């Protein structure tokens, strides 16, 4: 089969995308397929790719931005090119953390309390003498609402981003405004939109669990034990920065509950092929954080580890996801 693996893009997660794309291409080649590995500068560039007229399908390996939020998938739909993983609607819903959390909450799946705000970057002012950003009125109102609705500690992050980019854990009220503006700054990098959706979430302390859904099948739960306090970007993509336990040492029936809820989220969002659902477990209580429709496929990524635990090699993992997408043609 001739397959184009699209990677790169212009999101802040470009570097991770390049690693995922290379790994997927290598895996598909080991499985005997002819692969074109394409580094695209942006999703819009897909319209001019001659290589897409010569392949049977596409494997999207872009993380974040328009590569994961449904834009790429919608373009491929219009071009009538089959592709692996979730479709445009599911990709858009999963990438919008606030909206997907509403789906979870409506279905009775526990998720941390949250508050979403839209930040208008045009209201930002810079003190020409000190260089400080000054948004005192609006930021004060956001602070008061977050303190009232969520309390401290809390988490501030971009509503539509992954790889733990732009995540701030705020333990004290005095750090809130600085942390909020840090998230805004990261979200503004390479983003021409004047508005940013920021998610504030009640901080939940607990064990990091990842549930992989593969072609409707629940793979073993995996526990991540970062050697630093927080499972951040560095912990995710630095070899040796975290330990992984698979299957996660969680007793039944709690293990079964979490695994079943992961599959429910996958189905409620409308995902296809492969996805990873992230949870936090505190004692007997667990919360679902989000679902990732294009999970990482690097040397330190969680999905390949969960698959390997039940004897699914990486090349078969990516090949089967592609084969499952072919009937859409």
Secondary structure, 3 states (H helix, E strand, C coil): CEEEEEEECCCCCHHHHHHHHHHHHHHHHHCCCEEEEEEECCHHHHHHCHHHHCCCEEEECCCCHHHHCCHHHHHHHHCCCCECCCCHHHHHHHHCHHHHHHHHHHCCCCCCCEEEEEEEHHHCEECCCCCCEECHHHHHHHHHHHHHHCCCCEEEEECCCCCCCCEEEECCHHHHHHHHHHHHHHHHCCCCCCEEEEEEEECCCCEEEEEEEECCEECCCEEEEECCCCCCHHHHHCCCCEEEEECCCCCCCHHHHHHHHHHHHHHHHCCCCEEEEEEEEECCEEEEEEEECCCCCCCCCHHHHHHHCCCCCHHHHHHHHHHHHHHHC
